Amino acid sequence: LLLALVCVAVWFLTRPKLPMIVPPDVQARQALEPLRRQPEDGLLLSRVSQVLRHYVAAAFSLPPGELTTAEFCRAIAGHAQIGPDLSAALSDFLRLCDQDKFSPPAPVPPLNAVAQALKLIDETQARRLANAQSAAQTAQSAVPIPSRTGAEQ
């Protein structure tokens, strides 16, 4: 009996742990927070735009893979759940990041990329919530109401 208890305890302590699923917005915020304190250069802009792309792809179940900015913008422009306003804001931000990271150093005001990316994540989360509520209302209105038969009336 003692041997069985020891075996169960060893199994319990050494069993593989279930991976904790972290929502995409939390992952993106965790990746962006340490970047807040860094100088805004090409490397930072590249990292911020990469985090934002991965977040949008995960949030809206876009196909995996590395896309150019133009390809990514086309993919989100045609996505019904993202919508034209959010798609345009994301595209504009990603193009600005590309423009600033690939242009020669010049005395331009900083893009404030991390703060803008966090704002876009907030807007995307609001859009996802609105989509979910709309889908729930549509599903609720699609449920047929049972009709009464003559015997029940």
N, C-alpha and C positions, 0 to 999 in steps of 0.2 A: 504494500500500500504506500509506503514511504517512497519507494522507487518510482511508482506511478505518479505521485505528487511532484517529485523532482523533475520527471520527464515532462509533465504538463507545464511546470513553471519554466523550464528551459525552452520549450516550444513557444510559450506565450511571450517570453522576452526576446526570442530571436526571430519570430515570424516577421515577414515583410510588412511594413507599414503601408497603409493606403495613401496614395499621394493626395495632398490637399489641393483642391482645385481653387485657383485664385481667379476671380473675374478679370476680364481683359482691362477694364478701366482701372482696377487696383494695380495690376501689373504695370500699366503705362504710367500711372502716377508715381509708383515706386521707382521706375526707371528715370523719370524726369526730375524728381526732387533733388538728387545729388548734382544734377546739371545746372541747377539754379545759380549756384555760386561760382560757376566757371565763366571765363571770359568768352564772349560771343565771337567765335572764329569759325572757319570752315568746318573744322572737326565737330564742334558743338552743333552747328546747324545740320550737319549730316546725321548725327546721332538723334537729334530731336525729330527730324523728319522721318527717320527710320522707325523710331518708337511710335510716332503717330500713324504711320502706314500700317505697321503690324497691329496696332490697336483697332483701326478701322476695319482691317481685313478680318480680324477675329470677331469683332462686334457684329459685323454684318455677314459673316460666313462667306467671304470672298474666297476665290480659289487661291491656294498657297503659291508662293513663288515670288521671286524678285522681279519687279516691273520697273520700267523707267517712270519718271514723273508723268510724262505724256500718256503712257499706257495706263498707269494707275488712275489718272484723272479721267480718262475715257471710261474705265471700268466703273468708277463711282458715279459718273454722270449718267450712265444708263441704268443705275440701280434704283428701283422704285422705292425701297425702304429708306434710302438715304435722302432722297428728295433733292430738288434743284438748288435750294438756298444753301443747305449744308454742303452739298457737293461743290458748289461754287466757292464757298468759304474755305473748304479744305484745299481745293485746287489752287486758289490764290495764294494761300499760305505756303504750300509746297513749292510753288513756282518762285515765290519770294525767297524761300530758303535756298533753292537752286541758284537763283540769280546772285544772291549775296555770297554763297560759298564758292562759286566758280568765277566771280568777277575779281579783277585785281584789287588789292587793298586800296581803299579810298576812305577819306574821312566822311563816312555816311553814319547817320544815327543808327544805333543798334536796333535790331528787329524785335528784341525782347521775345525771342522765339519760345522759350520755355513757358512763359506766362501765356502767350498766345496759344500754344499747343494745349495747355491745361484748360483754357477757355473753350477750345474746340472739342476737347473731350467732354466737358460739361454739356455743350450743345448737342453732341452726339448722344450722350446718355439721355438727355431730354427727348430727343427724337426717337430713340429706341423705346422709351417709356410710352410716348404717344402712340407709336406703332403697336405696342403690346395692348394698350387700352383699346385702340380701335379694333384690333383683331378680337379682343374679348367681347366687345359690344356686338361685332358682326356675328360671332359664334353664338352669342346669347340670343340675338334676334332671329337666327336661323333655326333655333330649336322649335320644332312644331308643338303647338299646344294641342293636347289630346282633345278630340271632340267628344261630346257626350252622345251616347246613343239614346234612342227613344225610351228605353226602359229606365235609364238613370234620371231622365228629366221628370 
